[in-house]
Amino acid sequence: MAKVTGDMIIRDVLMLDEGTAPIFMKHGMHCLFCPSASGESIKDACAVHGIDPEKLVNELNEYLSSKQ
């Protein structure tokens, strides 16, 4: 399975596995399907929301690896 990086576009991660949505929401990113999510990287969104991108990326990858 693909590994999530901070440079990935949020929408691409959601398309990879919709089960990642609750992880984004847990971190305060509730507008997952707004236009920004279609073109904004995880790092950029984290900067706007004041979120640690490394922590979010690690949680996304933990979730994805648990599905293998």
PDB file of N, H, CA, C and O in Angstrom:
ATOM      1  N   MET A   1       0.851  -1.189   0.000  1.00  0.00           N
ATOM      2  CA  MET A   1       0.000   0.000   0.000  1.00  0.00           C
ATOM      3  C   MET A   1       0.888   1.240   0.000  1.00  0.00           C
ATOM      4  O   MET A   1       2.015   1.211   0.494  1.00  0.00           O
ATOM      5  N   ALA A   2       0.374   2.310  -0.551  1.00  0.00           N
ATOM      6  H   ALA A   2      -0.541   2.333  -0.952  1.00  0.00           H
ATOM      7  CA  ALA A   2       1.115   3.566  -0.644  1.00  0.00           C
ATOM      8  C   ALA A   2       1.368   4.147   0.736  1.00  0.00           C
ATOM      9  O   ALA A   2       0.613   3.909   1.679  1.00  0.00           O
ATOM     10  N   LYS A   3       2.432   4.903   0.832  1.00  0.00           N
ATOM     11  H   LYS A   3       3.045   5.096   0.066  1.00  0.00           H
ATOM     12  CA  LYS A   3       2.762   5.576   2.082  1.00  0.00           C
ATOM     13  C   LYS A   3       2.421   7.059   1.930  1.00  0.00           C
ATOM     14  O   LYS A   3       2.756   7.689   0.928  1.00  0.00           O
ATOM     15  N   VAL A   4       1.757   7.592   2.931  1.00  0.00           N
ATOM     16  H   VAL A   4       1.484   7.080   3.745  1.00  0.00           H
ATOM     17  CA  VAL A   4       1.356   8.993   2.924  1.00  0.00           C
ATOM     18  C   VAL A   4       2.563   9.859   3.292  1.00  0.00           C
ATOM     19  O   VAL A   4       3.346   9.516   4.177  1.00  0.00           O
ATOM     20  N   THR A   5       2.693  10.980   2.597  1.00  0.00           N
ATOM     21  H   THR A   5       2.057  11.259   1.878  1.00  0.00           H
ATOM     22  CA  THR A   5       3.719  11.974   2.921  1.00  0.00           C
ATOM     23  C   THR A   5       3.040  13.323   3.103  1.00  0.00           C
ATOM     24  O   THR A   5       1.900  13.516   2.682  1.00  0.00           O
ATOM     25  N   GLY A   6       3.739  14.240   3.723  1.00  0.00           N
ATOM     26  H   GLY A   6       4.665  14.083   4.065  1.00  0.00           H
ATOM     27  CA  GLY A   6       3.200  15.572   3.949  1.00  0.00           C
ATOM     28  C   GLY A   6       2.958  16.352   2.675  1.00  0.00           C
ATOM     29  O   GLY A   6       2.186  17.311   2.668  1.00  0.00           O
ATOM     30  N   ASP A   7       3.611  15.948   1.596  1.00  0.00           N
ATOM     31  H   ASP A   7       4.238  15.169   1.602  1.00  0.00           H
ATOM     32  CA  ASP A   7       3.447  16.639   0.317  1.00  0.00           C
ATOM     33  C   ASP A   7       2.234  16.157  -0.478  1.00  0.00           C
ATOM     34  O   ASP A   7       1.898  16.736  -1.511  1.00  0.00           O
ATOM     35  N   MET A   8       1.586  15.111  -0.003  1.00  0.00           N
ATOM     36  H   MET A   8       1.859  14.641   0.836  1.00  0.00           H
ATOM     37  CA  MET A   8       0.421  14.583  -0.728  1.00  0.00           C
ATOM     38  C   MET A   8      -0.768  15.522  -0.582  1.00  0.00           C
ATOM     39  O   MET A   8      -0.935  16.195   0.434  1.00  0.00           O
ATOM     40  N   ILE A   9      -1.588  15.545  -1.626  1.00  0.00           N
ATOM     41  H   ILE A   9      -1.453  14.998  -2.452  1.00  0.00           H
ATOM     42  CA  ILE A   9      -2.835  16.322  -1.616  1.00  0.00           C
ATOM     43  C   ILE A   9      -3.860  15.568  -0.767  1.00  0.00           C
ATOM     44  O   ILE A   9      -3.983  14.348  -0.878  1.00  0.00           O
ATOM     45  N   ILE A  10      -4.585  16.281   0.067  1.00  0.00           N
ATOM     46  H   ILE A  10      -4.486  17.272   0.157  1.00  0.00           H
ATOM     47  CA  ILE A  10      -5.554  15.656   0.970  1.00  0.00           C
ATOM     48  C   ILE A  10      -6.533  14.779   0.199  1.00  0.00           C
ATOM     49  O   ILE A  10      -6.805  13.650   0.608  1.00  0.00           O
ATOM     50  N   ARG A  11      -7.057  15.278  -0.893  1.00  0.00           N
ATOM     51  H   ARG A  11      -6.837  16.196  -1.225  1.00  0.00           H
ATOM     52  CA  ARG A  11      -8.035  14.508  -1.670  1.00  0.00           C
ATOM     53  C   ARG A  11      -7.433  13.189  -2.153  1.00  0.00           C
ATOM     54  O   ARG A  11      -8.129  12.174  -2.187  1.00  0.00           O
ATOM     55  N   ASP A  12      -6.158  13.189  -2.526  1.00  0.00           N
ATOM     56  H   ASP A  12      -5.594  14.014  -2.498  1.00  0.00           H
ATOM     57  CA  ASP A  12      -5.514  11.959  -2.984  1.00  0.00           C
ATOM     58  C   ASP A  12      -5.453  10.918  -1.869  1.00  0.00           C
ATOM     59  O   ASP A  12      -5.618   9.724  -2.119  1.00  0.00           O
ATOM     60  N   VAL A  13      -5.217  11.370  -0.648  1.00  0.00           N
ATOM     61  H   VAL A  13      -5.083  12.340  -0.445  1.00  0.00           H
ATOM     62  CA  VAL A  13      -5.198  10.443   0.490  1.00  0.00           C
ATOM     63  C   VAL A  13      -6.596   9.884   0.721  1.00  0.00           C
ATOM     64  O   VAL A  13      -6.754   8.688   0.967  1.00  0.00           O
ATOM     65  N   LEU A  14      -7.603  10.737   0.644  1.00  0.00           N
ATOM     66  H   LEU A  14      -7.474  11.708   0.444  1.00  0.00           H
ATOM     67  CA  LEU A  14      -8.986  10.286   0.821  1.00  0.00           C
ATOM     68  C   LEU A  14      -9.392   9.296  -0.270  1.00  0.00           C
ATOM     69  O   LEU A  14     -10.121   8.341  -0.003  1.00  0.00           O
ATOM     70  N   MET A  15      -8.925   9.520  -1.493  1.00  0.00           N
ATOM     71  H   MET A  15      -8.333  10.296  -1.711  1.00  0.00           H
ATOM     72  CA  MET A  15      -9.239   8.604  -2.592  1.00  0.00           C
ATOM     73  C   MET A  15      -8.517   7.272  -2.411  1.00  0.00           C
ATOM     74  O   MET A  15      -9.012   6.228  -2.837  1.00  0.00           O
ATOM     75  N   LEU A  16      -7.358   7.313  -1.785  1.00  0.00           N
ATOM     76  H   LEU A  16      -6.957   8.161  -1.440  1.00  0.00           H
ATOM     77  CA  LEU A  16      -6.597   6.106  -1.503  1.00  0.00           C
ATOM     78  C   LEU A  16      -7.372   5.216  -0.542  1.00  0.00           C
ATOM     79  O   LEU A  16      -7.430   3.999  -0.718  1.00  0.00           O
ATOM     80  N   ASP A  17      -7.967   5.831   0.477  1.00  0.00           N
ATOM     81  H   ASP A  17      -7.921   6.820   0.621  1.00  0.00           H
ATOM     82  CA  ASP A  17      -8.762   5.090   1.462  1.00  0.00           C
ATOM     83  C   ASP A  17      -9.653   6.084   2.200  1.00  0.00           C
ATOM     84  O   ASP A  17      -9.163   6.938   2.939  1.00  0.00           O
ATOM     85  N   GLU A  18     -10.958   5.969   1.997  1.00  0.00           N
ATOM     86  H   GLU A  18     -11.356   5.275   1.397  1.00  0.00           H
ATOM     87  CA  GLU A  18     -11.901   6.892   2.639  1.00  0.00           C
ATOM     88  C   GLU A  18     -11.878   6.775   4.159  1.00  0.00           C
ATOM     89  O   GLU A  18     -12.332   7.679   4.860  1.00  0.00           O
ATOM     90  N   GLY A  19     -11.355   5.671   4.666  1.00  0.00           N
ATOM     91  H   GLY A  19     -10.986   4.937   4.096  1.00  0.00           H
ATOM     92  CA  GLY A  19     -11.247   5.477   6.107  1.00  0.00           C
ATOM     93  C   GLY A  19     -10.274   6.437   6.770  1.00  0.00           C
ATOM     94  O   GLY A  19     -10.196   6.497   7.997  1.00  0.00           O
ATOM     95  N   THR A  20      -9.525   7.193   5.957  1.00  0.00           N
ATOM     96  H   THR A  20      -9.588   7.143   4.961  1.00  0.00           H
ATOM     97  CA  THR A  20      -8.618   8.193   6.529  1.00  0.00           C
ATOM     98  C   THR A  20      -9.366   9.447   6.967  1.00  0.00           C
ATOM     99  O   THR A  20      -8.827  10.249   7.729  1.00  0.00           O
ATOM    100  N   ALA A  21     -10.587   9.629   6.502  1.00  0.00           N
ATOM    101  H   ALA A  21     -11.026   8.978   5.882  1.00  0.00           H
ATOM    102  CA  ALA A  21     -11.356  10.843   6.824  1.00  0.00           C
ATOM    103  C   ALA A  21     -11.478  11.086   8.325  1.00  0.00           C
ATOM    104  O   ALA A  21     -11.249  12.212   8.767  1.00  0.00           O
ATOM    105  N   PRO A  22     -11.828  10.080   9.129  1.00  0.00           N
ATOM    106  CA  PRO A  22     -11.931  10.344  10.566  1.00  0.00           C
ATOM    107  C   PRO A  22     -10.615  10.799  11.205  1.00  0.00           C
ATOM    108  O   PRO A  22     -10.627  11.525  12.199  1.00  0.00           O
ATOM    109  N   ILE A  23      -9.495  10.379  10.642  1.00  0.00           N
ATOM    110  H   ILE A  23      -9.486   9.790   9.835  1.00  0.00           H
ATOM    111  CA  ILE A  23      -8.198  10.798  11.177  1.00  0.00           C
ATOM    112  C   ILE A  23      -7.992  12.285  10.914  1.00  0.00           C
ATOM    113  O   ILE A  23      -7.566  13.030  11.796  1.00  0.00           O
ATOM    114  N   PHE A  24      -8.300  12.709   9.691  1.00  0.00           N
ATOM    115  H   PHE A  24      -8.647  12.105   8.973  1.00  0.00           H
ATOM    116  CA  PHE A  24      -8.201  14.146   9.389  1.00  0.00           C
ATOM    117  C   PHE A  24      -9.131  14.938  10.315  1.00  0.00           C
ATOM    118  O   PHE A  24      -8.734  15.963  10.870  1.00  0.00           O
ATOM    119  N   MET A  25     -10.357  14.464  10.476  1.00  0.00           N
ATOM    120  H   MET A  25     -10.679  13.632  10.025  1.00  0.00           H
ATOM    121  CA  MET A  25     -11.334  15.192  11.297  1.00  0.00           C
ATOM    122  C   MET A  25     -10.907  15.243  12.757  1.00  0.00           C
ATOM    123  O   MET A  25     -11.116  16.252  13.431  1.00  0.00           O
ATOM    124  N   LYS A  26     -10.320  14.178  13.241  1.00  0.00           N
ATOM    125  H   LYS A  26     -10.151  13.358  12.693  1.00  0.00           H
ATOM    126  CA  LYS A  26      -9.833  14.143  14.623  1.00  0.00           C
ATOM    127  C   LYS A  26      -8.805  15.245  14.868  1.00  0.00           C
ATOM    128  O   LYS A  26      -8.683  15.763  15.978  1.00  0.00           O
ATOM    129  N   HIS A  27      -8.080  15.589  13.828  1.00  0.00           N
ATOM    130  H   HIS A  27      -8.179  15.169  12.927  1.00  0.00           H
ATOM    131  CA  HIS A  27      -7.048  16.617  13.933  1.00  0.00           C
ATOM    132  C   HIS A  27      -7.574  18.018  13.597  1.00  0.00           C
ATOM    133  O   HIS A  27      -6.787  18.956  13.473  1.00  0.00           O
ATOM    134  N   GLY A  28      -8.884  18.166  13.450  1.00  0.00           N
ATOM    135  H   GLY A  28      -9.523  17.404  13.551  1.00  0.00           H
ATOM    136  CA  GLY A  28      -9.474  19.484  13.232  1.00  0.00           C
ATOM    137  C   GLY A  28      -9.694  19.859  11.783  1.00  0.00           C
ATOM    138  O   GLY A  28     -10.063  20.996  11.487  1.00  0.00           O
ATOM    139  N   MET A  29      -9.473  18.920  10.872  1.00  0.00           N
ATOM    140  H   MET A  29      -9.173  17.997  11.112  1.00  0.00           H
ATOM    141  CA  MET A  29      -9.703  19.191   9.451  1.00  0.00           C
ATOM    142  C   MET A  29     -11.077  18.619   9.075  1.00  0.00           C
ATOM    143  O   MET A  29     -11.204  17.459   8.682  1.00  0.00           O
ATOM    144  N   HIS A  30     -12.091  19.465   9.210  1.00  0.00           N
ATOM    145  H   HIS A  30     -11.989  20.407   9.529  1.00  0.00           H
ATOM    146  CA  HIS A  30     -13.468  19.012   9.001  1.00  0.00           C
ATOM    147  C   HIS A  30     -13.981  19.265   7.590  1.00  0.00           C
ATOM    148  O   HIS A  30     -14.994  18.688   7.194  1.00  0.00           O
ATOM    149  N   CYS A  31     -13.321  20.097   6.842  1.00  0.00           N
ATOM    150  H   CYS A  31     -12.498  20.566   7.163  1.00  0.00           H
ATOM    151  CA  CYS A  31     -13.780  20.456   5.502  1.00  0.00           C
ATOM    152  C   CYS A  31     -12.995  19.649   4.460  1.00  0.00           C
ATOM    153  O   CYS A  31     -12.269  20.217   3.644  1.00  0.00           O
ATOM    154  N   LEU A  32     -13.144  18.355   4.497  1.00  0.00           N
ATOM    155  H   LEU A  32     -13.733  17.893   5.160  1.00  0.00           H
ATOM    156  CA  LEU A  32     -12.323  17.477   3.665  1.00  0.00           C
ATOM    157  C   LEU A  32     -12.673  17.504   2.187  1.00  0.00           C
ATOM    158  O   LEU A  32     -11.843  17.156   1.347  1.00  0.00           O
ATOM    159  N   PHE A  33     -13.863  17.904   1.869  1.00  0.00           N
ATOM    160  H   PHE A  33     -14.537  18.187   2.551  1.00  0.00           H
ATOM    161  CA  PHE A  33     -14.263  17.879   0.462  1.00  0.00           C
ATOM    162  C   PHE A  33     -14.476  19.287  -0.087  1.00  0.00           C
ATOM    163  O   PHE A  33     -15.129  19.467  -1.115  1.00  0.00           O
ATOM    164  N   CYS A  34     -13.924  20.277   0.599  1.00  0.00           N
ATOM    165  H   CYS A  34     -13.393  20.130   1.434  1.00  0.00           H
ATOM    166  CA  CYS A  34     -13.993  21.644   0.091  1.00  0.00           C
ATOM    167  C   CYS A  34     -12.953  21.807  -1.016  1.00  0.00           C
ATOM    168  O   CYS A  34     -12.063  20.966  -1.146  1.00  0.00           O
ATOM    169  N   PRO A  35     -13.045  22.851  -1.799  1.00  0.00           N
ATOM    170  CA  PRO A  35     -12.093  23.040  -2.907  1.00  0.00           C
ATOM    171  C   PRO A  35     -10.629  23.040  -2.474  1.00  0.00           C
ATOM    172  O   PRO A  35      -9.767  22.579  -3.222  1.00  0.00           O
ATOM    173  N   SER A  36     -10.341  23.546  -1.291  1.00  0.00           N
ATOM    174  H   SER A  36     -11.042  23.921  -0.684  1.00  0.00           H
ATOM    175  CA  SER A  36      -8.945  23.575  -0.837  1.00  0.00           C
ATOM    176  C   SER A  36      -8.377  22.171  -0.691  1.00  0.00           C
ATOM    177  O   SER A  36      -7.210  21.941  -1.007  1.00  0.00           O
ATOM    178  N   ALA A  37      -9.181  21.235  -0.221  1.00  0.00           N
ATOM    179  H   ALA A  37     -10.130  21.422   0.035  1.00  0.00           H
ATOM    180  CA  ALA A  37      -8.703  19.863  -0.020  1.00  0.00           C
ATOM    181  C   ALA A  37      -8.332  19.191  -1.332  1.00  0.00           C
ATOM    182  O   ALA A  37      -7.571  18.223  -1.347  1.00  0.00           O
ATOM    183  N   SER A  38      -8.866  19.700  -2.428  1.00  0.00           N
ATOM    184  H   SER A  38      -9.484  20.486  -2.416  1.00  0.00           H
ATOM    185  CA  SER A  38      -8.565  19.124  -3.732  1.00  0.00           C
ATOM    186  C   SER A  38      -7.228  19.589  -4.286  1.00  0.00           C
ATOM    187  O   SER A  38      -6.735  19.025  -5.263  1.00  0.00           O
ATOM    188  N   GLY A  39      -6.635  20.610  -3.677  1.00  0.00           N
ATOM    189  H   GLY A  39      -7.036  21.067  -2.883  1.00  0.00           H
ATOM    190  CA  GLY A  39      -5.380  21.108  -4.202  1.00  0.00           C
ATOM    191  C   GLY A  39      -4.357  21.435  -3.134  1.00  0.00           C
ATOM    192  O   GLY A  39      -3.267  21.916  -3.443  1.00  0.00           O
ATOM    193  N   GLU A  40      -4.696  21.180  -1.886  1.00  0.00           N
ATOM    194  H   GLU A  40      -5.582  20.790  -1.636  1.00  0.00           H
ATOM    195  CA  GLU A  40      -3.824  21.560  -0.781  1.00  0.00           C
ATOM    196  C   GLU A  40      -3.103  20.338  -0.227  1.00  0.00           C
ATOM    197  O   GLU A  40      -3.711  19.291  -0.006  1.00  0.00           O
ATOM    198  N   SER A  41      -1.812  20.485  -0.007  1.00  0.00           N
ATOM    199  H   SER A  41      -1.318  21.335  -0.186  1.00  0.00           H
ATOM    200  CA  SER A  41      -1.048  19.378   0.569  1.00  0.00           C
ATOM    201  C   SER A  41      -1.359  19.258   2.055  1.00  0.00           C
ATOM    202  O   SER A  41      -1.886  20.184   2.672  1.00  0.00           O
ATOM    203  N   ILE A  42      -1.026  18.114   2.611  1.00  0.00           N
ATOM    204  H   ILE A  42      -0.597  17.362   2.110  1.00  0.00           H
ATOM    205  CA  ILE A  42      -1.208  17.916   4.047  1.00  0.00           C
ATOM    206  C   ILE A  42      -0.394  18.958   4.817  1.00  0.00           C
ATOM    207  O   ILE A  42      -0.893  19.553   5.772  1.00  0.00           O
ATOM    208  N   LYS A  43       0.858  19.179   4.405  1.00  0.00           N
ATOM    209  H   LYS A  43       1.263  18.695   3.630  1.00  0.00           H
ATOM    210  CA  LYS A  43       1.701  20.172   5.089  1.00  0.00           C
ATOM    211  C   LYS A  43       1.064  21.556   5.072  1.00  0.00           C
ATOM    212  O   LYS A  43       1.032  22.242   6.093  1.00  0.00           O
ATOM    213  N   ASP A  44       0.559  21.962   3.915  1.00  0.00           N
ATOM    214  H   ASP A  44       0.585  21.405   3.085  1.00  0.00           H
ATOM    215  CA  ASP A  44      -0.053  23.292   3.797  1.00  0.00           C
ATOM    216  C   ASP A  44      -1.294  23.410   4.677  1.00  0.00           C
ATOM    217  O   ASP A  44      -1.487  24.416   5.360  1.00  0.00           O
ATOM    218  N   ALA A  45      -2.124  22.384   4.655  1.00  0.00           N
ATOM    219  H   ALA A  45      -1.966  21.567   4.101  1.00  0.00           H
ATOM    220  CA  ALA A  45      -3.346  22.406   5.468  1.00  0.00           C
ATOM    221  C   ALA A  45      -3.002  22.421   6.950  1.00  0.00           C
ATOM    222  O   ALA A  45      -3.655  23.108   7.735  1.00  0.00           O
ATOM    223  N   CYS A  46      -1.987  21.673   7.331  1.00  0.00           N
ATOM    224  H   CYS A  46      -1.456  21.115   6.693  1.00  0.00           H
ATOM    225  CA  CYS A  46      -1.572  21.649   8.734  1.00  0.00           C
ATOM    226  C   CYS A  46      -1.073  23.028   9.174  1.00  0.00           C
ATOM    227  O   CYS A  46      -1.328  23.452  10.302  1.00  0.00           O
ATOM    228  N   ALA A  47      -0.368  23.718   8.292  1.00  0.00           N
ATOM    229  H   ALA A  47      -0.160  23.374   7.376  1.00  0.00           H
ATOM    230  CA  ALA A  47       0.120  25.055   8.620  1.00  0.00           C
ATOM    231  C   ALA A  47      -1.043  26.013   8.867  1.00  0.00           C
ATOM    232  O   ALA A  47      -0.993  26.836   9.781  1.00  0.00           O
ATOM    233  N   VAL A  48      -2.083  25.902   8.052  1.00  0.00           N
ATOM    234  H   VAL A  48      -2.123  25.234   7.310  1.00  0.00           H
ATOM    235  CA  VAL A  48      -3.256  26.769   8.188  1.00  0.00           C
ATOM    236  C   VAL A  48      -4.020  26.455   9.473  1.00  0.00           C
ATOM    237  O   VAL A  48      -4.531  27.356  10.138  1.00  0.00           O
ATOM    238  N   HIS A  49      -4.092  25.171   9.815  1.00  0.00           N
ATOM    239  H   HIS A  49      -3.677  24.439   9.275  1.00  0.00           H
ATOM    240  CA  HIS A  49      -4.885  24.732  10.965  1.00  0.00           C
ATOM    241  C   HIS A  49      -4.080  24.636  12.258  1.00  0.00           C
ATOM    242  O   HIS A  49      -4.644  24.334  13.310  1.00  0.00           O
ATOM    243  N   GLY A  50      -2.775  24.886  12.200  1.00  0.00           N
ATOM    244  H   GLY A  50      -2.316  25.131  11.346  1.00  0.00           H
ATOM    245  CA  GLY A  50      -1.949  24.808  13.400  1.00  0.00           C
ATOM    246  C   GLY A  50      -1.773  23.389  13.906  1.00  0.00           C
ATOM    247  O   GLY A  50      -1.770  23.147  15.113  1.00  0.00           O
ATOM    248  N   ILE A  51      -1.625  22.457  12.985  1.00  0.00           N
ATOM    249  H   ILE A  51      -1.627  22.654  12.005  1.00  0.00           H
ATOM    250  CA  ILE A  51      -1.522  21.033  13.313  1.00  0.00           C
ATOM    251  C   ILE A  51      -0.111  20.561  12.989  1.00  0.00           C
ATOM    252  O   ILE A  51       0.507  21.040  12.037  1.00  0.00           O
ATOM    253  N   ASP A  52       0.399  19.620  13.782  1.00  0.00           N
ATOM    254  H   ASP A  52      -0.103  19.231  14.555  1.00  0.00           H
ATOM    255  CA  ASP A  52       1.707  19.021  13.528  1.00  0.00           C
ATOM    256  C   ASP A  52       1.575  18.035  12.368  1.00  0.00           C
ATOM    257  O   ASP A  52       0.955  16.983  12.529  1.00  0.00           O
ATOM    258  N   PRO A  53       2.148  18.354  11.196  1.00  0.00           N
ATOM    259  CA  PRO A  53       1.983  17.480  10.035  1.00  0.00           C
ATOM    260  C   PRO A  53       2.601  16.099  10.229  1.00  0.00           C
ATOM    261  O   PRO A  53       2.080  15.106   9.721  1.00  0.00           O
ATOM    262  N   GLU A  54       3.694  16.036  10.951  1.00  0.00           N
ATOM    263  H   GLU A  54       4.117  16.842  11.364  1.00  0.00           H
ATOM    264  CA  GLU A  54       4.350  14.735  11.166  1.00  0.00           C
ATOM    265  C   GLU A  54       3.450  13.789  11.956  1.00  0.00           C
ATOM    266  O   GLU A  54       3.361  12.601  11.648  1.00  0.00           O
ATOM    267  N   LYS A  55       2.790  14.323  12.967  1.00  0.00           N
ATOM    268  H   LYS A  55       2.862  15.289  13.217  1.00  0.00           H
ATOM    269  CA  LYS A  55       1.880  13.499  13.777  1.00  0.00           C
ATOM    270  C   LYS A  55       0.711  12.986  12.930  1.00  0.00           C
ATOM    271  O   LYS A  55       0.345  11.813  13.007  1.00  0.00           O
ATOM    272  N   LEU A  56       0.139  13.865  12.134  1.00  0.00           N
ATOM    273  H   LEU A  56       0.436  14.818  12.071  1.00  0.00           H
ATOM    274  CA  LEU A  56      -0.976  13.473  11.272  1.00  0.00           C
ATOM    275  C   LEU A  56      -0.543  12.421  10.257  1.00  0.00           C
ATOM    276  O   LEU A  56      -1.221  11.408  10.087  1.00  0.00           O
ATOM    277  N   VAL A  57       0.571  12.650   9.586  1.00  0.00           N
ATOM    278  H   VAL A  57       1.122  13.473   9.724  1.00  0.00           H
ATOM    279  CA  VAL A  57       1.068  11.698   8.585  1.00  0.00           C
ATOM    280  C   VAL A  57       1.352  10.348   9.233  1.00  0.00           C
ATOM    281  O   VAL A  57       1.040   9.305   8.657  1.00  0.00           O
ATOM    282  N   ASN A  58       1.941  10.359  10.428  1.00  0.00           N
ATOM    283  H   ASN A  58       2.194  11.205  10.896  1.00  0.00           H
ATOM    284  CA  ASN A  58       2.219   9.097  11.122  1.00  0.00           C
ATOM    285  C   ASN A  58       0.938   8.338  11.429  1.00  0.00           C
ATOM    286  O   ASN A  58       0.885   7.120  11.259  1.00  0.00           O
ATOM    287  N   GLU A  59      -0.093   9.040  11.878  1.00  0.00           N
ATOM    288  H   GLU A  59      -0.050  10.029  12.016  1.00  0.00           H
ATOM    289  CA  GLU A  59      -1.371   8.377  12.172  1.00  0.00           C
ATOM    290  C   GLU A  59      -2.015   7.823  10.908  1.00  0.00           C
ATOM    291  O   GLU A  59      -2.571   6.724  10.920  1.00  0.00           O
ATOM    292  N   LEU A  60      -1.941   8.576   9.824  1.00  0.00           N
ATOM    293  H   LEU A  60      -1.489   9.468   9.814  1.00  0.00           H
ATOM    294  CA  LEU A  60      -2.498   8.087   8.553  1.00  0.00           C
ATOM    295  C   LEU A  60      -1.769   6.824   8.108  1.00  0.00           C
ATOM    296  O   LEU A  60      -2.406   5.866   7.671  1.00  0.00           O
ATOM    297  N   ASN A  61      -0.457   6.811   8.213  1.00  0.00           N
ATOM    298  H   ASN A  61       0.061   7.589   8.568  1.00  0.00           H
ATOM    299  CA  ASN A  61       0.312   5.640   7.801  1.00  0.00           C
ATOM    300  C   ASN A  61       0.093   4.451   8.729  1.00  0.00           C
ATOM    301  O   ASN A  61       0.080   3.308   8.272  1.00  0.00           O
ATOM    302  N   GLU A  62      -0.079   4.703  10.021  1.00  0.00           N
ATOM    303  H   GLU A  62      -0.069   5.631  10.393  1.00  0.00           H
ATOM    304  CA  GLU A  62      -0.388   3.616  10.952  1.00  0.00           C
ATOM    305  C   GLU A  62      -1.719   2.973  10.568  1.00  0.00           C
ATOM    306  O   GLU A  62      -1.842   1.748  10.539  1.00  0.00           O
ATOM    307  N   TYR A  63      -2.705   3.806  10.277  1.00  0.00           N
ATOM    308  H   TYR A  63      -2.606   4.801  10.301  1.00  0.00           H
ATOM    309  CA  TYR A  63      -4.015   3.295   9.877  1.00  0.00           C
ATOM    310  C   TYR A  63      -3.891   2.445   8.598  1.00  0.00           C
ATOM    311  O   TYR A  63      -4.403   1.328   8.535  1.00  0.00           O
ATOM    312  N   LEU A  64      -3.213   2.984   7.598  1.00  0.00           N
ATOM    313  H   LEU A  64      -2.797   3.891   7.649  1.00  0.00           H
ATOM    314  CA  LEU A  64      -3.086   2.265   6.331  1.00  0.00           C
ATOM    315  C   LEU A  64      -2.299   0.965   6.479  1.00  0.00           C
ATOM    316  O   LEU A  64      -2.645  -0.038   5.855  1.00  0.00           O
ATOM    317  N   SER A  65      -1.258   0.970   7.288  1.00  0.00           N
ATOM    318  H   SER A  65      -0.978   1.785   7.795  1.00  0.00           H
ATOM    319  CA  SER A  65      -0.482  -0.253   7.460  1.00  0.00           C
ATOM    320  C   SER A  65      -1.251  -1.310   8.241  1.00  0.00           C
ATOM    321  O   SER A  65      -1.005  -2.504   8.070  1.00  0.00           O
ATOM    322  N   SER A  66      -2.178  -0.886   9.095  1.00  0.00           N
ATOM    323  H   SER A  66      -2.377   0.085   9.233  1.00  0.00           H
ATOM    324  CA  SER A  66      -2.977  -1.849   9.856  1.00  0.00           C
ATOM    325  C   SER A  66      -3.979  -2.591   8.970  1.00  0.00           C
ATOM    326  O   SER A  66      -4.521  -3.621   9.371  1.00  0.00           O
ATOM    327  N   LYS A  67      -4.221  -2.077   7.790  1.00  0.00           N
ATOM    328  H   LYS A  67      -3.780  -1.241   7.464  1.00  0.00           H
ATOM    329  CA  LYS A  67      -5.182  -2.710   6.868  1.00  0.00           C
ATOM    330  C   LYS A  67      -4.546  -3.753   5.974  1.00  0.00           C
ATOM    331  O   LYS A  67      -5.244  -4.434   5.224  1.00  0.00           O
ATOM    332  N   GLN A  68      -3.227  -3.889   6.042  1.00  0.00           N
ATOM    333  H   GLN A  68      -2.660  -3.335   6.651  1.00  0.00           H
ATOM    334  CA  GLN A  68      -2.535  -4.840   5.155  1.00  0.00           C
ATOM    335  C   GLN A  68      -2.657  -6.239   5.667  1.00  0.00           C
ATOM    336  O   GLN A  68      -2.137  -7.169   5.051  1.00  0.00           O
TER     337      GLN A  68
END
